[in-house]
Amino acid sequence: MTQNNTVNSEKNKVIRVQIKKTPESSAALYSEKDARVIVDEFVTAWIKGDLIIRFPTASELVKQNPLSIAFPKDPSVSAELKIKEHYIDRILVCAGVKSASNEEQQKAISDIFKMILMFRSANRIENKNISKDLENRVTELEKTQQNQMKLVEQITAFLFKPKKSKQQTKS
């Protein structure tokens, strides 16, 4: 009888499944992962010298703050240096050269992403040359196009090749 009870109890077991709703997708154009990829490519290109960043100069900063001329030590020069130092500091954290927690690394990536947007909007980023990857892709496309043109010519020649008549084949 105990066997019967265990069989019945196994049949009557209810398995509960809980389905968790996924959070609705955010309205942001770029996820953290997307921003990370963009920052990675940007920093790599900058380190390789494929792009140039024109940081604000002291003379540009003085125009924003005309009262700074009255000071014996020009604060615009130190402001210029602070901008560059902040950028380099963020790069060092992103690259892992400067030790930082995961939160600090994520903040550094976010800061660099914001800087990219600001530099781009102020027209301060200049590509030195097209990337090697793009150059290689264009070269591959040109080769593919040439191969396809040869195939089209061969197919066209085959299709419009004059057919031998039966009399010519009997001779």
Residue, then its C-alpha position, 0 to 999 in steps of 0.5 A: m500500500t505504501q507503493n500505491n501512496t507514493v505513486n499517487s503522490e508522484k502523480n499529484k505533484v504540482i510543479r510550479v514555474q515562475i516566469k520573470k518578466t524581462p525589464e522593458s528595453s531602455a530608450a537609450l540608443y546605446s547600451e553600456k556594451d555599445a558605449r564600451v565598444i565605441v570607447d574601445e575603438f576610439v581609444t585604440a585609434w587615438i593611441k595608434g595615432d589614427l585620429i587627433i583630438r584638438f583639446p581646448t587651448a589656453s587662449e580659447l579658454v581665456k576667451q570664455n573667461p575674460l576676467s582671467i587676464a587680471f590674474p597674475k597666474d593665468p588660470s586658463v593654462s591650468a584649465e587646459l592642463k586639467i582637461k588633458e590630465h582628466y582625459i589621460d586619467r580616464i584613458l589609464v583607467c579604461a586601459g587597466v593601467k591605473s587600478a580601479s574598481n569595476e564601478e570606477q572603470q565603468k564611470a571612466i568608460s562613460d566619461i570617455f564616451k561623453m568626451i567623444l560626444m563633446f569633442r565630436s560636436a565641437n569638431r575637435i576630432e580629426n581622422k588622420n587616415i582611413s582605418k586599415d580595416l576599412e581599407n582592407r574591406v574596400t580592397e576585398l570588395e574590389k577583388t570580388q567585383q572583378n571576379q564577378m565581372k569575369l564570371v558575367e563575361q564567361i556566362t555571356a560568352f557561353l550563352f551567346k556562343p554560336k551553336k554548331s549546326k548538325q551538318q557541321t558536327k557530321s562532317 
